[in-house]
Amino acid sequence: MTSIAFIGLGNMGGPMARNLLAAGHSLRIFDLSESALGDVAEAGGQIAASAPAACEGAEVVITMLPAGKHVRQVYTGDDGLLAALSPDTLCLDASTIDSETAREVGLAAAEMGIPFMDTPVSGGVAAAQAGTLAFMCGGTEEAFRRAQPVLADMGNPEKIFHAGPAGAGQVAKAANNMVLAIHMIGTCEALAMGANAGLDPGVLSEIMKASSGNNWSLQVYNPWPDVMEGSPASNDYQPGFMVDLMVKDLGLAMAVAKSSGIDNPLGRLALAQYEAHQADGHGTTDFSSILNRIRSS
């Protein structure tokens, strides 16, 4: 059993924390939302009055926060965690943020002798609930070695990757989600084209899955309603991975592309499509709902 502080219990953090409790770990928890705290407390989490209070005596600190500014504030701001943690405390930030902030926080932690890794996740709410998340980790080899058993209790042990030094996990996440957005749009265009030409979207999906057009969106996240049981598309595009979050992640990918000197026209086009879909009032629907924009064009 590991003593863990978990800070940030939203749609992703809440299920992740509950999986750690189910694995036998001891959790002290903090979130600004009382309802989020209550849900995890019912599973055995101990509510703390503040983020620093949650970290008292913790062997591992896990944060799952909305944006880089929140991560920077929690770790390095006034009353930040780094100033209060002992040097042997392992810090894992599972938030999806900009790689620059992840590197800055990682450097600040290293200067204080505290092991820190950015560990953004892939798989969405369903994988968080099922405990099958993939983790993309940035930090030292030693921090990664210590992090693996804890991450395995929230994810698939075969999908825990050491991408490189601090910030590398965020670069990997940005690259992955840019490809995800591109192939989801391409899949939606192909299915809409086939349907308008008289093909059954379910039959066309099976044909493409058995052919060179096969991809993750077809395999486990079909965007056409009622083709795949359990997909957000078959539940009015709820809950899933929101368009708002895809816009955020594509924005992060654009920043990585710019800083690395790569021109990414397909990534920019995907961002423009999702921004337009968001502006039309679909920000809280699953990102596969981009199909509806394509069908109405």
Buried (B, 14 or more C-beta within 10 A) or exposed (E): EBBBBBBBBBBBBBBBBBBBBEBEBBBBBBBEEEEBBEBBBEBBBEBBEEBBEBBEEBBBBBBBBBBBEBBBBBBBBEEBBBEEBEEEBBBBBBBBBBBBBBBBBBBBBBEEEBBBBBBBBBBBBBBBBEBBBBBBBBBBEEBBEBBBEBBBBBBBEEBBBBBBBBBBBBBBBBBBBBBBBBBBBBBBBBBBEBBEEEBEBBEBBEBBEEEEBEBEBBEEBBBBBEBBEEBBBBBEBEBBBBBBBBBBBBBBBBBBBEEEEEEBEBBBEBBEBBBEBBEEEBBBBBBBBBBBBBBEE
